[in-house]
Every structure is written in structure tokens, then in C-alpha cells.
Amino acid sequence: MSATAPADRPNFVFILADDLDQTTSPYWAAMPYTASLIRDRGMTFTNGFAPTPICCPARGTILTGKYGHNTGVLTNSGDVGGWATFAANGNEEKTFARHLHDAGYDTALVGKYMNGIEADPTHVPPGWSEWYGSADNFFYTGYNYALNENGAIVDYGGPENPANYSTDVVAAKSTDFIRRAAAGDEPFFLYAASTAPHLPLPPAPRHADNPFADDAAPRTPNFNEPDVSDKPWWLQQSARERSAQVAVVNNQDYQNRMGSLYALDEMVRDIVETLRSVGELDDTYLVFTSDNGYNLGAHRLINKQAPYDESMRVPLVVAGPGIAPGTDNHMVAHIDLAPTFLELAGVGIPADVDGRSLVPLLHGTRPASWRTDLLGQYAGPGVDGQDGIAAEAVAHAAAVYLDIPPWSGLRTERYLYVRWYDLDRSPQIHERELYDLSADSYQLTNLLATPAGRAENAALVADLDTRLNELAACSGATCRS
């Protein structure tokens, strides 16, 4: 790896929300600082995607720039999921943090790393100068959790001390790192990962009476979808239970989600103010996104994992040196973040990275070619049968996390095509879905639900199958073609 001269290297602050949906929640209303300090100063990508829309695989893809089938992490636990699989497959040696650290960057992670790390709570992955990672699943609740602080476990207490609120701790440690790193001679990279707005995180006490405290979740056209007879077997089979859960927990979930964003927004404000106070703001790229989206009752779902837009679409805004305010509608994804960081830092991009650098788009250049389709993947439930967060943290809403089977999908500019498999991950295709997004943006009508529809779309499905098979086996350059 080669790097530019130290004086030319920018800093980075990467702010990762948890389960923040792009399509449904009015999240900017709860995040005015993030809107004014990052969104309005930079580039908003209107078509950002999480190829594997669940926590651990998404974070593995962000860190490496590789699809889940190349990291080996396609769910949250088990033999093809979780931190243990990510580490066992050698991915921690290949993250953008490792490459940046080797090139002289001071690097820090604060907050959530990856599901399963609680099995080895003092582990500090290579590539991180400083580490303040969550060490147990209670981090999701906001209180009474532990952090691994550079190899030492530090316990944080309950709400009797408001400073223990997890997002505020992430904010405090982030700003402290920036101050100390700015005093040094090397550029820095900060990865700040609160769990807002992931269930069951409540709002910070100071935000208990926020404007969304009594609101109902948005009622989109596919909310609690009344007719799921064209949906896959697993959704039809669980439709009644899911609908009941939507009625019971949906509004409270939404109220907590929106309320928790206020502290995340204040964290962004504090980070930007600190960068400005130490004279580093003009030399720092600020990136805000989420690991995956979230279904707030769409198709009777309250979860992620599914191939629908609510799960797969994520916010992505980038501000920094040379980036003019604006929007970009190219299809971009988590696989593109690692190569973007490396190119902006002047560090060589490994050949086996699956994504493409966003640098041309950030500078307003329209590349001669760009992807027009994207792979989606999910390996089904992990060993805990939920594949969400730990059971003790969601006991009050455990039934929401009914199993979603494995799937693979192709998202094009016009179509969403999905192949469903059995829960045992058999390679045999159980059934298919096809949606024409130009006419059906809420994915209400599966064009393959009837014999006539299957016959009418047979040639299209054959073409989509061919392309999906190519991407499902791609690696490196073949993923970028």
C-alpha cells in the first residue's frame, strides 16, 4: 500500500446508525444538526443499498468492501454468520481500518462492532489504534452495559446517571478521540456507531417528551399489507401473527426509534463542533449512513432481513473537502464505502474488493459506466432462531422476529427479483417474487404469483436468473462489471 504525503491526507468521521430506514421514517425531522452539518453541506445518495440487510453481514461488508458471500457472513450467527465467522475467515486483516492504520492513520472505533463479539469481549481487532467497542448485548438497551476499552472491560450503569446513556457515551469518547488525534501528527479515522434507532433503545431521558412521543408509525400503502396471498409461503403462514404484532408494538417501536435519533443528532453536532474547534473540519470527510433499513409494518413486518425496499435501502450522505452540495441517484451500496475511504486517503484499493469507489460521484463526475443492478443475499435465521439481537433484550417483542428463510435477489433500476429457499438453506429454489418498481414502488403485486404471470414473464425471469447467478458467484472485478 502507498499513501500520499501526510499533509495531503484527510481525516474521516464515519457515523453509522443502526436499523435506520430510508423509505418510511421522517428521520431528518429528528436530526436537524445532521441535516445542516452533513446533508446540506455534501452529497446525498438517493439510491443507497444494504446488500445483506441485517446487522453483522452489513457491517462486515462495510468494513471490507465485499459482498457477504465473499466475507462468508450472511446472517448474524451460526456457521455462516456472526463475528466468529467474520474473524475466522480472515476478514479482520482486510478491513479498511487495517489498511489505513498500516498507512499511518490513527484509527478508533466507538460503539457497536459486530454481533457475536460478546463471546470474546476483550478482543481488539487489528487495525485499530483505539477501541471502545460494546462487549455485551445490553448496549442495545442504552444502560447497564460494558465496553471493551482497549482490552479492558469497563461497566456503565443505569439511568440514575444520565451520562451512562449509550449514545452519549459514544459521543463523549468520539470527541475525546478527535481532540487527542488532532494534537498528533497523523491523520485520523473515527468510526462512531451508536445503536440508535435499534429496538429496544429508548430516547435519552432529556428527549422523553420529543415531538414523536405520541405519534403512530407512518401508514404507507404497504403497511400491514391486507392481502399477502401473492407473497412467499413464510409470510402467508405467519401473516396473522405478524399482523397482531404490528398492532401491538408498532407505534411504541416507532416512538422509541424517532426519540432515540435526537441524541444521535446531538452526537453529530458535538463531533462537528469538536472538529471545528481543533481546526480539522475543513480537512475531514463526514459520512453518515446505516447498516440496514427496517420494516415498520410494511408487508406486516417489523424487522429487517427481507429483500423489500424498507430493509435494503439506507441513507447515505457525505460531506468534506471538494464535495459540492447536491444529490446523486446512482445505485450505490455498502460495498463501495471501503474503496472510497481508501482512495480518498491515497491508499491502494485491494484487487479483491467487490465495490467501486464513490470518489468520481462525490466530485460530480459521471463515470462512463456504473452498475445498473445489485446483489441481495441473506442466509436465514442463525442458531438462536431469531437472528436479531439477544433474546433477553427483545423479550417483550420476541414474536416479531419470526424466522425469515434464506433468499437471494437482484435489484435492478426497474425490477426486484427474489428467489426463496427452504429454512435448511437447501440450494433448491422454493419460490420466486418479481416486482416492477416503475409501476409498483411499494412491492404490493408479485408478478409471478399466478400461472399467467409466470408465463408472461418467463423470458425476463430467465435473464434475471442468469445475472443473479453471475453476481452470486462474483469476486473482486467481476462484481464491479
N, C-alpha and C positions, 0 to 999 in steps of 0.2 A: 504494500500500500504506500502511496505517496501523498504528501499533503502540501498545500501551498504554504507560503511563509506565514509565521504566526500572526503578523499584523493584519493579514488579509482574511483570517479565518473568523467567521461569525460565531456567535453563541446561538443556542437553541433552547426554547422552553416548549415542551410538549405536554399539553394538558389533555388528559384522557378522561372523559366522562364514562359512566358505566350504565349501559342499557338506555341511553338517551335516544329516543325515536325521532327520526327526521320528519315523518309524514303526518303525525297526529297532534302531538302536544305543542302548544304555543310557547315554546321554551324561551324564545327571545324576550317575552314579556317578563319573565322571571330573571333574566340575565342582561340587564341594561349595560353593565360595565363591559361584559364580554362582547356585546354588540358594538359598543362605541370604540373600544380599545383594540379589538382584533378584527371583527367582521367588517366594520366600516372603514378600517384602515387598510384592508387587504383583499385577498381573493376569496370569494365564496364559490365552492364547487357544489353545484346543484344536483349532481348525479354521483354521489359518493356511496360506495357499497362495502358491506362486510361479507366476503365470500363464504365464510362459515360463521353464521350469526349466533354465536354463543361464546361466553367469556374466554375460556382458556385457548381454544383454537384461534380466536380472533387476535388475542394478544401475542400468541406465537407467530402469527402471520405478520403482525405489525413489527415485531422485533427483528424478523429475518427477511421480510420481503418475499416469503414463499407461501404458496398455497398449502392447505392442510395436508394434502396427500404427499407433499414433499417434506414437511416437518414431521409427519406421522401423527399429528394431533388433530383429531376430527371430532372430539367430544370432550367432556370435562373430566372424565375419569376412566379407569379401565385400561385395556391393552392398547387402545388407540386414542387415549385421551389423558389430560392432566399434565401437571408439571413433571411428574416422574418420567413419563414418556418423552416429553419435550427434552428433558435433560439427557435421558438415556440415548436418544438419537443424535446427540452431539450438537444440538441446536444452540446451547448457551455459548459455545465457542464461536458462533457465526452471527451473532446479533449485531445490529448497527452500533450498539454501545461498545462491544468489544473492538470493532474496527476503529471507532472514534477514539477510544481510550488508547489504543495502540498508536494512534496518530498524534497523541499528546493532549487530548481533551480531558478536562476534569468532568466526570460524569456522576450523576446522582439519580437514584430512584427513590421516590417518596410515595408511600401508599400501597395500593394493591398491585401485586405482581401477577400471580398465576394460580389458578385453582390447584390444590394438592400440595403446595409448598408447606402447608402446616405439618406434613409428615416429616419434614426436616427443617424445623423452624429457625435454626441458626445458619442455614445455608446462605451464602452470599455468592451469586453467580459471577463468573469472570467478566471483566469489562466495566465494572462499576467502582469508581473511586470512593463513593459513599453510598450507603444502603440503609434505608429506613422502611423496610417492607413489612406489610401485615403478616403476622405469624399465626393467626387463627381466624376462624370464620366469624367471630364476634365483631370484627371490624365492620361488617355489613350493618350491624345494629347501631353503630355510632358511639357506643360506650363499652367499658369493661372488656377491652381487647388488649392484645400485646403486639408490640412492634419488634422486629429484629433490627436493632440499631448497630450496624457494622459488626454483627456476630453476637451481640449481647441482647438478651430478651428484656424489654422494658414494658412493664404493665401500666395501663392507663385505666383510670377508674370510671365512675358513673356520672350521671348528670348533676349530682350535687356540686360538682366543679364544672361549670360550663366550658372551661378551656379544654376538657377532655374530648369534646365533640370531634369526631374523627376528621371531618373535612377541615376544621380549624387547625388541627394538629398538622395535617398535610400542608396547609398554608404557612404555618409558622416555620416548619422545617424547610420548606421551599425557599422562603425569603431569607432565612438564615444562610442557606447554602449559597444563594446568589450573592449576598454581601461578602461572604468569605471568598468565593470563587473570583469575584470581580477584583478583589485585592491581590490576586495572584497574577502570574504572567501568562497563563494558558487560557484558551477559550473554554467554554463550559457547555454542557448539555444537561438540562434538568428534565426529568420525566416525573410529572406530578399527577397522581392517579387517586383521586377521591373515589368512593363508591357511589356518590350521588349520580343519578337518582335511583339506584338499585334498591328494590324491596329487600328488607323492611326498614331502610334508613328513614328516620323521621326528620322533619325540619329541625334545625337548630332551635333551642328554646326562644331565642330572640325573634324567630320568624314564625312562631306558632300561630300568629294572627295574620298571616300573609293573605294577599288578595284571593288566593285559590283555596283557602282553608275549608270552604264550604261548597266548592264547585263540583259539579258532576263531570265525569270524563267526557270528552267530545264524542258526539254521536255521528260518526262518519257513515256513509251509505252501507259499508260492510260491517258495522257494529252489530254484534250478536246476530250475525247473518241468519235470517229466518229460515232460509231453505239451503241446507248443506247436502242435498241429495246428489249433487254433482261433484262433491268433494271426496277425497280419498277415504278408504274404509275406516281408518283410525279416527278421523274426525266425525264421521257419521256415527260410529259406535259410541263415542264419548260425548256426543253433542248435547244431550240432556244435562249431564253432569257439568259440562263446561258452561253451559248457559246459566245454570244455577250459581256457579261460582262467579261468573261475570256480575250477576245481580247482587251477590253478597259482598264481594271485595273490591269491585272495580273502582268505585268512587273514592274509597279510602286510599287505595293504592295510588290513584291519580293525585289526590290531595297531598300525600306524602312526597310523591315524586316531584311535583311542582314546588312544594315548600322546601325540599332539600336543595333545590337549584340556587336558592338565594345565597346560601353560604358558599357554594361553588363559585358563584359570580363574584362574591367578595374576595374569594381566594385569587381569582384572576386579577381583580383590581389591585390587591396587595402586591402581587407578583409584578405587575406592570409599574406600579409606583416605585417599587424597590429597584427595578431595572433603571428607571428614570433617575432615581436619587443617586445611584452609583455610576451614572454616566454610560450605561451599556444598552439602553433601549434602542438606539439607532443602529446598533450592531447585532441585534438579536432577532432571530426568526421566532415568531409565536404561532404555534399550531394548536388548534382546538378541534377535537373530534370525539367519537365514541367507539367503544369496542363493537357494539352491535345495536340494532334497534330494539323495539319492544312492541308487542301487540297489546293494546289497551281495550280488548274486547273485539277487535276485528276478527271476523270468522269464528267468533266465540272463544277466542284465545286470549289468555293473559300469561304471556311468556315470550320467549324469543324462539330460536331453533328452527322455526318454519321458513319456507322459501319465499313467503309473501313479502311485499314491499315494507310492511311495518317492521319486520325483523331485519331485512337486509339493507335498507337504506339508512345511512348515517350522516350527520352533519360533518362538514369539513371546511374550515376557514383557516387561511394562512396569511399572516402579515409579517413584514420585515423589509430589509434593505432591497430596494429595486422593485418592489411589488406595488403596482398601482391598484387602487380600489376598483373592484369590478366583480363580475361573475363569470363562471366558466361552466359549460354544460357537457364537457367531455365525460365519458364514462371512466371514473377513477375508483380506486379500491385500496384496501389496506396493504396489498402487495406493493403499492407504489411509494409508501412512506419511507421505508428504509433506503431505497436508492436515491430518493430525493434528499434526505438528510446527508447522505454520503457525498453526493455531487455538490451540494451547497457548501460542504466543508472542504471540498477539494480532495476527498479521499476516494480511491478507486472503488468502483462497484464490482463485486464479485460476479463472475460469469454465471453462477448458478442461481442468481436472484431471478424470481419469476416476474416481478413488477417492472414498471418503467418510471424513470424519474419524471416528476412533475415540473421540473425547472423550466422547460420551454413554455408550459402553460402559465406558470407564475409570472413569467416575463412578457406575457401577451403574444407569444409566438404560436402560430397554428402549425403543428407538425405536418409533414407531408402525409403521414398516416398515423392513425390512432385506433385503439381497439374499438370494435363495434359490438362486442359480446364479452361475457364474463362468466366464469365458472362459479357455481354454488355447490356446497358439499356439507353434509352432516352425517355422522356415523351412528346416530341414535343414542338412546339412554346409556349412561355409564353404569358402573357396578352398583350405585346406590338407588337405581331405578327412577331417579328424578332428573339428574343431570342439571340441576340448578345449583343453588347454594346449599349448605349443610342443612339437614332436616331440622335441627334444633332452632335454626334461625328463621324458618318459614313454617313452623308447626301450625300456625294459625291459618295458613293458606296452602297447606301441602297438597290438597286435592287439585289445585290449579296446575301443578306440574305433572299431569298425566303424561305417560310416555308418548313421544313423537318418534316414529320409526326413522330409519336411515333414508336419506334421499340424495340424489344428485340433480343438478339443474343447470340450465343455460338461460342466462338473461341477455337478451339482445335489445337493440334500440326499440323494437316493436313487440317482441314476444317474451313471455315467461314460460319455459318448458321444464317440467319436473318429472323425474322418474322416482317412484317409491318402491322400497324394498321391504322385506319382512324384518321383524324385530331382531331376528338372529343374524342379520347382516348377510343373508343369502344374496349372491350376485344376481339371482333371478328377479326380473322386474315384476313387481306386484301389480302396479297400475301407473297411469300417466295423467298429467294435467297439462293443459295448454291454454294460455290466455293471450288475447290480442290486446295489448296495452293501449293501443291507439283508440280503441273503442270501449275498453273496459279497464280503466285505470285502477279500480278497486278489486279487481280479480274476483268477480262475482260469478262469471259464466265460464265453466270449464268446457272448452270446445271439443274435448274428447270424451265427454260423459255419455254420449249416445252412439249407437252404431253408425248413424248417418254422419255425425260429426267426425268420427274416426275415419270413415271412408273419404269424406270430403277433404280432410287434412292429412291424408296418408303420405303424400309426396313431401309436404312440408315437414312432417314428423321425421321422415327418413333423413332429410337434410339436417335437421336439428340433432338427431341421434348421432350422425357422423361427426358433427362439430363437437358435440358433448363428449364423445369418446376421445377425440383428439385432446381436448383440454383436460380431461380426467387423467390422462397419461402424460401430460406435458411436464417439462422441466426446463428451467432457465429460458433460453432464447425461444424455444418452441411455445412457451406460454405467452410470449410477447408478440407473436405473429398474428 
